[in-house]
Amino acid sequence: RQKQTQDWGTTRSTADACYALIMNGDFINSKQQVIVSINNVPVKPDKMEEGTGYYRQNLPKETINNNSADIKVNAATSDFAYGAVYWQYFEQMDKIKNTGAGLSITKKIFKVTNSAAGKVKTEVTTGELQVGDIIEISLTISSDRNLEFVHIKDLRGSGTEPMDILSEYHWQNNLGYYQSTKDASTHFFIDNMSKGIYQLNYTLKVEQAGVYDCGLATIQCMYAPEFVANSKGIILKVTAY
């Protein structure tokens, strides 16, 4: 479990570790070691991986109803086993809420103005922006464990343009990451992220008036994709000069 979200150093050591794990006890048996039932109907996998017993089963949307949340798991082995259940569906972006377990990301937008005392940041609420304003995107990340190979994707509003155009490596708030700017999103790639709370910031310029979605931010451990979280959706209202 310690290495669930971290690599093993080299491909040779990874192969040795996997061999040591699957050769323990009766875990090597090709029989189904974990029985999963949804609404008292056993899930029969189409194909299982030899040696590990791993399988992935997709359920058609026609078979999903209000009783599909009744999931029972029966482990018929004394060895360790773990898995995950995913429910995927479409939703209006402004109705999406913060989600995540063990890993979380929160997105806030601040309007940046100049004053005699220096730059002033004010959190944006509905109707406070105008074309030409400079806004700062603030992403607050929290993790309850050490993670490796973390990817953050932050969607941008259609009426904003990035001011950090060049893709480059950054060091901010005790976190090193590679920032890459794309047409509709900004990406952050983190090799190592220790347990704790971090904050990433970057700036945008408001270019168009209107009402549009500023998008949401998602974070995921690519080495263990079950560790994933997203922020809530944000709607921006921008007026002309």
C-alpha positions as CSV (number, residue, x, y, z in Angstrom):
1,R,0.0,0.0,0.0
2,Q,2.9,2.3,0.6
3,K,4.0,1.9,-3.0
4,Q,0.5,2.2,-4.4
5,T,1.0,5.8,-5.5
6,Q,4.8,5.6,-6.1
7,D,7.1,3.8,-8.5
8,W,9.6,1.1,-7.7
9,G,12.7,2.9,-9.0
10,T,13.5,0.8,-12.1
11,T,11.7,-1.7,-14.3
12,R,13.8,-4.5,-12.8
13,S,12.9,-3.7,-9.2
14,T,9.3,-3.4,-10.3
15,A,9.3,-6.8,-11.8
16,D,10.9,-8.3,-8.7
17,A,8.4,-6.6,-6.4
18,C,5.4,-7.8,-8.5
19,Y,6.8,-11.4,-8.6
20,A,7.2,-11.4,-4.8
21,L,3.7,-10.2,-4.3
22,I,1.8,-12.5,-6.6
23,M,3.8,-15.6,-5.6
24,N,2.6,-15.2,-2.0
25,G,0.1,-17.9,-0.8
26,D,-2.7,-18.8,-3.2
27,F,-2.8,-15.4,-4.8
28,I,-1.4,-16.9,-8.0
29,N,-4.5,-18.9,-8.6
30,S,-6.4,-17.9,-11.7
31,K,-9.8,-18.3,-10.0
32,Q,-11.8,-15.3,-9.2
33,Q,-10.7,-14.2,-5.8
34,V,-13.1,-11.4,-5.2
35,I,-16.9,-11.7,-5.8
36,V,-18.7,-8.5,-6.6
37,S,-22.5,-8.2,-6.6
38,I,-24.5,-5.2,-7.7
39,N,-28.1,-5.3,-6.5
40,N,-27.6,-8.9,-5.5
41,V,-26.5,-9.8,-9.1
42,P,-23.0,-11.2,-9.3
43,V,-20.6,-9.5,-11.8
44,K,-19.1,-12.1,-14.1
45,P,-16.0,-10.7,-15.7
46,D,-15.5,-11.3,-19.4
47,K,-11.7,-11.8,-19.0
48,M,-9.3,-12.0,-16.1
49,E,-5.6,-11.4,-16.1
50,E,-3.6,-14.5,-15.6
51,G,-1.7,-14.6,-12.3
52,T,-3.1,-11.4,-10.7
53,G,-6.8,-12.1,-11.3
54,Y,-7.2,-8.4,-12.3
55,Y,-10.3,-7.6,-14.4
56,R,-12.3,-4.6,-15.4
57,Q,-16.0,-4.7,-16.2
58,N,-18.1,-1.9,-17.7
59,L,-21.8,-1.9,-17.1
60,P,-24.1,-0.6,-19.8
61,K,-26.1,2.5,-18.8
62,E,-29.3,0.6,-19.5
63,T,-28.6,-1.7,-16.5
64,I,-27.9,1.1,-14.1
65,N,-30.7,2.2,-11.8
66,N,-31.4,3.5,-8.3
67,N,-30.4,0.1,-6.8
68,S,-27.0,0.0,-8.5
69,A,-25.5,1.7,-5.5
70,D,-26.0,-1.5,-3.5
71,I,-22.6,-3.1,-4.1
72,K,-21.3,-6.1,-2.1
73,V,-17.8,-7.4,-2.1
74,N,-16.8,-10.8,-0.9
75,A,-13.1,-11.7,-0.7
76,A,-12.7,-15.5,-1.0
77,T,-9.0,-15.4,-0.2
78,S,-6.7,-14.6,2.8
79,D,-4.4,-12.6,0.6
80,F,-4.7,-8.9,-0.1
81,A,-6.9,-7.5,-2.8
82,Y,-8.3,-4.1,-3.7
83,G,-10.3,-2.4,-6.4
84,A,-12.5,0.5,-7.2
85,V,-15.9,1.4,-8.5
86,Y,-16.4,4.4,-10.9
87,W,-19.7,6.0,-11.9
88,Q,-19.3,8.2,-15.0
89,Y,-22.0,10.6,-16.3
90,F,-22.5,14.0,-17.9
91,E,-23.4,17.1,-16.0
92,Q,-23.5,20.9,-16.6
93,M,-20.1,22.2,-15.7
94,D,-21.4,25.0,-13.4
95,K,-23.3,22.3,-11.3
96,I,-20.2,20.2,-10.6
97,K,-19.1,20.2,-7.0
98,N,-15.8,19.6,-5.3
99,T,-15.1,15.8,-5.1
100,G,-12.2,13.7,-4.0
101,A,-11.1,11.4,-1.2
102,G,-7.6,11.8,0.3
103,L,-6.8,14.1,-2.6
104,S,-8.5,17.4,-3.2
105,I,-8.2,20.5,-5.3
106,T,-9.9,23.9,-4.9
107,K,-10.0,26.6,-7.5
108,K,-10.5,30.3,-6.8
109,I,-10.3,33.4,-9.0
110,F,-8.9,36.7,-7.9
111,K,-9.0,40.1,-9.7
112,V,-5.6,41.8,-9.6
113,T,-5.4,45.6,-9.5
114,N,-2.6,48.0,-8.9
115,S,-2.6,50.5,-6.0
116,A,-0.1,52.8,-4.3
117,A,0.7,50.0,-1.9
118,G,1.3,47.5,-4.7
119,K,-0.9,44.8,-6.2
120,V,-4.2,44.1,-4.6
121,K,-6.1,40.7,-5.0
122,T,-9.8,40.5,-4.6
123,E,-11.7,37.3,-4.9
124,V,-14.1,37.4,-7.9
125,T,-17.8,37.1,-7.4
126,T,-20.6,37.4,-10.0
127,G,-20.5,40.6,-12.1
128,E,-17.2,42.0,-10.9
129,L,-15.1,41.6,-14.1
130,Q,-14.6,43.9,-17.1
131,V,-12.8,43.3,-20.4
132,G,-9.1,44.0,-19.9
133,D,-9.0,42.9,-16.2
134,I,-6.2,40.7,-15.0
135,I,-7.2,37.7,-13.0
136,E,-5.2,35.2,-11.0
137,I,-6.2,31.5,-10.8
138,S,-5.3,30.0,-7.5
139,L,-5.3,26.2,-7.1
140,T,-5.1,24.8,-3.6
141,I,-4.1,21.1,-3.5
142,S,-4.2,18.8,-0.5
143,S,-3.0,15.2,-0.3
144,D,-3.0,12.8,2.6
145,R,-0.1,10.7,1.3
146,N,3.0,11.0,-0.9
147,L,2.3,10.9,-4.6
148,E,4.4,10.5,-7.7
149,F,3.5,11.4,-11.3
150,V,0.7,13.8,-10.6
151,H,-1.2,15.6,-13.4
152,I,-3.3,18.7,-12.9
153,K,-5.5,20.0,-15.7
154,D,-7.2,23.4,-15.3
155,L,-9.8,24.4,-17.9
156,R,-9.8,28.1,-18.9
157,G,-12.8,30.2,-19.7
158,S,-13.4,30.9,-23.4
159,G,-13.2,34.7,-22.8
160,T,-9.8,34.6,-21.2
161,E,-6.2,34.4,-22.5
162,P,-3.1,33.1,-20.7
163,M,-0.3,35.5,-19.8
164,D,2.1,32.6,-19.0
165,I,2.5,31.4,-22.6
166,L,5.8,29.6,-22.5
167,S,5.9,26.1,-21.1
168,E,8.6,25.7,-18.5
169,Y,9.6,24.3,-15.2
170,H,8.5,26.2,-12.0
171,W,9.3,26.0,-8.3
172,Q,6.4,27.5,-6.2
173,N,5.5,26.9,-2.5
174,N,7.9,24.1,-2.0
175,L,6.6,22.2,-5.1
176,G,8.4,21.7,-8.4
177,Y,6.3,21.2,-11.5
178,Y,6.3,21.6,-15.3
179,Q,3.7,24.0,-16.5
180,S,2.4,23.6,-20.1
181,T,-0.1,26.1,-21.7
182,K,-2.6,24.7,-24.2
183,D,-5.4,26.2,-26.3
184,A,-8.2,25.6,-23.7
185,S,-6.4,24.5,-20.6
186,T,-3.2,24.8,-18.5
187,H,-1.4,21.6,-17.4
188,F,0.9,20.9,-14.5
189,F,3.1,17.8,-14.3
190,I,4.5,16.9,-10.9
191,D,7.1,14.1,-10.5
192,N,7.0,14.0,-6.7
193,M,4.5,15.6,-4.3
194,S,4.8,14.9,-0.6
195,K,1.9,14.8,1.8
196,G,0.6,18.3,2.5
197,I,-1.1,21.3,1.2
198,Y,0.2,23.3,-1.8
199,Q,-0.9,26.3,-3.8
200,L,-0.3,27.0,-7.5
201,N,-1.0,30.4,-9.2
202,Y,-1.0,31.7,-12.7
203,T,-2.5,34.8,-14.4
204,L,-5.0,35.3,-17.2
205,K,-6.4,38.4,-19.0
206,V,-10.1,38.9,-19.7
207,E,-10.5,39.5,-23.4
208,Q,-14.3,39.1,-24.2
209,A,-17.5,40.3,-22.6
210,G,-20.3,37.8,-21.9
211,V,-21.3,35.0,-19.6
212,Y,-19.2,31.8,-19.8
213,D,-17.9,28.9,-17.8
214,C,-14.4,29.3,-16.4
215,G,-14.0,25.5,-16.2
216,L,-12.9,23.3,-13.4
217,A,-9.6,21.9,-12.3
218,T,-8.8,18.1,-12.0
219,I,-5.9,16.4,-10.3
220,Q,-4.9,12.7,-10.7
221,C,-2.1,10.4,-9.8
222,M,-1.2,8.8,-13.1
223,Y,0.6,6.0,-11.3
224,A,-2.6,5.2,-9.3
225,P,-5.5,6.7,-11.3
226,E,-8.0,5.9,-8.6
227,F,-6.6,8.9,-6.7
228,V,-8.4,11.7,-8.4
229,A,-10.3,14.9,-7.5
230,N,-11.8,17.9,-9.1
231,S,-12.9,21.4,-8.2
232,K,-16.3,22.9,-8.6
233,G,-17.4,24.7,-11.8
234,I,-17.3,28.5,-11.9
235,I,-19.3,30.9,-14.0
236,L,-17.8,34.3,-15.1
237,K,-19.9,37.4,-16.0
238,V,-17.8,40.0,-17.8
239,T,-19.0,43.4,-18.9
240,A,-17.5,45.7,-21.6
241,Y,-15.6,48.8,-20.8
